[in-house]
Amino acid sequence: MANGMLLARIILDPKVMTGQPVIKGTRLTVQFILRSLAQGATMESLLEEYSSLSREDILACLEYASKTLEDTTFMPMAAEAA
């Protein structure tokens, strides 16, 4: 699926989850999906837990995060010792 089509699955609406980016038609935030994956959830476990969620929705969250970081200078939370 093209990146533009994936990104169309993510919306920002001030009336839904205080304007956080969410998966269209849900109240699942991009942050929630990313945090779940970072904490060890698998795509399969998320799909089982949330019946309205699709594989493309999860990929859209990853694409959204990637696009968001393209224009941001990333600063590590802790400096590495030399």
N, C-alpha and C positions, 0 to 999 in steps of 0.2 A: 504494500500500500504506500502511495506517495506521501512524503512528509507533510505536505499541505493538507492532505485529507486527514492524516493523523491529528494534526494541530487543530483542525476544525472540531475535534471531539472535546477540546478544552475550552471552557468559557469562563468569563469573569463577569459576574452580575452582582452589583451591590446588595441585591435582595436575597442572594443565596450565599450562605456561609460568610457573611460580611465582606463579600467581594473577593475572597480568595479564589484562585483558579481551581475549578472543579471539572469533573467529567460530566459532560452534557447529559442532562436528564437524571442526574444523581446528586447526592449531597456528599459524595466522596471527593475529598480534596486531593490535588496532585501531591501535596506534602504528605498526606496520610499514606498514599500508595508508595511513595518513595521511602518514607520512614519504615513502613512495613517490610519492604524489600531489603532495606539496609539492616534491619534487625533479624533477617533470616527467613522471612516468609518467602515462599516460592510463588511463581505466577499461578501454578496449579492450585495452591492452597487459597489464594485470594479469589480465584475464579469459583472455587467450591463454596467459599464463605459468602460471597456477594453474587447472587444469581443474575443481577442486572449488569454485572461487569463482563467485559469481553477482553480477549487477548489484545485486540487493537487499542482498547482503552488504556491498558497498562503500557503498551508501547507508546501511546500518545503522551502519557505522563513522562516517560523517559525522554522522548523527543522534546517536549516542552522544557524540561530541565536543561537539556543540552543547549537548546536555542537561547534560553535565558542566560546561561553562563558564557555564551560566545561574546557578549558585549560587556562582561563584567571582569574586573581584575580580581582574581581569586587570591585570598590571603589565608595561608594555613593558620589554624587555631593556635598552634604552638610551634615555635621555631625549633629546628633541629640543632642539636649541639654539634659543633665542628669536631 
